[in-house]
Amino acid sequence: MIVIGHRGARREAPENTLPGFRYASSIGVPWVEYDVRLTADHQLAVIHDATVDRTTDGSGPVCEQTLAQLMALDARAEFADWPDDCRIPTFAEVLDVTAGFEMAEVEIKPDKPERLEVLIPKVIDEITAQRATDRVIVTSFNQTALRIVGDLAPELPRSFIGDWKDTDSVDTAVALGCSRGGLQYSTTSSDVVQAAHQAGLAVVGWPCNTVEDYDAMAGWGMDGVTSDYPTTILAHAAA
């Protein structure tokens, strides 16, 4: 199974930061996942939460701050002793720093439809400008986002993320033109994994943070797992 570093290596290094992605590369993570949001001045920032409170020394919604304001924040809130300076990076910077990975999952976070209409073309333009179409998969929980991506850039592979409690999620992913699904391990089942495969979909389970998680998902035949602790999972997979 492919091991994907969640937000780089979320529990091992500052998430969604350039040093965090370099750390993930240094430990041999083959794929990474990260998140994209639209700023107040319609720029692309890589950050998971809708606010900056948890991961930085700032506060307030991402959507109400300019890119310059966001980039002025220290993004080491959960890793106070991390030696390198960390800030919220731009999407372009992260595309560049992750170029050495086999693949990157770019998650478009939920937003108002009118903001998604602004964000998604910018995401597609940057992927195209960096000639990254062969090393990026666009993912989202948001069906509107995936539909817009499919309309504007059908050549980009897409993944529908969700709880995947039943085969309705399989039908949704197929209808959206997705080639894969991101399945929440605690809410899905081996039967859903099998149904997804029968529909021609690859499946990635999340979160995979223990060796027991890995073994269970491998037993279900998943194609990949997303982990906050990739060092542990890579070592177990190699063994």
C-alpha positions, 0 to 999 in steps of 0.5 A, a space after each residue: 500500500 502507498 503511505 501518504 503523509 498527512 499534511 506532510 507529517 502532521 504529528 511529527 513536524 509542523 503541518 502544511 509548512 515548507 519545513 514540514 514537507 522537507 521533513 516528510 521527504 527526508 524520512 522517505 514518504 512517497 506521497 503527501 497530502 495538503 490543503 488549499 484555502 482562499 485568502 481575503 485578497 483571493 490568493 491561495 494559502 496552504 492551511 487546513 483549518 478555517 482559522 489560524 488559531 490552532 497552528 499559528 500565533 495568530 487568530 481569526 478566519 483565514 478568509 478574512 486575512 490577506 496572504 501577507 497577513 497570513 504569511 507573517 504568522 509563525 506556524 509552529 504553534 504545535 511544535 514550539 521547539 522546531 528549529 526552522 522558521 515556519 509560516 503559512 506557505 502559498 500553494 505555488 511554494 508547496 507545489 514546488 517543494 513537493 515536486 520530488 514526491 511521487 504524487 501529492 493530494 491537493 485537498 480543496 477545503 469547503 467554502 462558499 460556492 462563489 469563493 470556490 469559483 474563484 479558488 479552483 481556476 487559480 489552483 488549476 492555473 498554478 498546477 498547469 504553470 508548474 507542469 504538475 498535472 502528472 503528480 497531483 490528485 485533487 481531493 475534496 469532501 465538497 462535491 461542488 468543488 470536485 464538480 467544478 474541477 471536473 468541468 474546468 480540467 477533466 484531465 486532472 484526477 480527482 478523489 472524493 473524501 468522506 465517511 463512505 459508510 455505504 455504497 452511496 459514496 461509490 455512486 457519488 464518486 463515479 458520478 463526479 468522475 473521480 478515479 479514487 476515494 478517501 475513505 474514513 477507516 472508522 466508518 467504512 467497511 471491507 464491503 465498501 472497499 470491495 464495491 469501490 474496486 468493482 467500480 474501478 476506483 482506487 481507495 485510500 484509508 484515513 487516518 492510519 496512525 497505528 500498525 493495527 490500523 495499517 494491518 486492518 486496511 491492508 486486509 481490506 485491500 486498500 490501495 493506500 493509507 494516509 498517516 499523521 505518523 508516517 515514520 511508524 507506518 513506513 517502518 511497519 510496511 517495510 517490515 
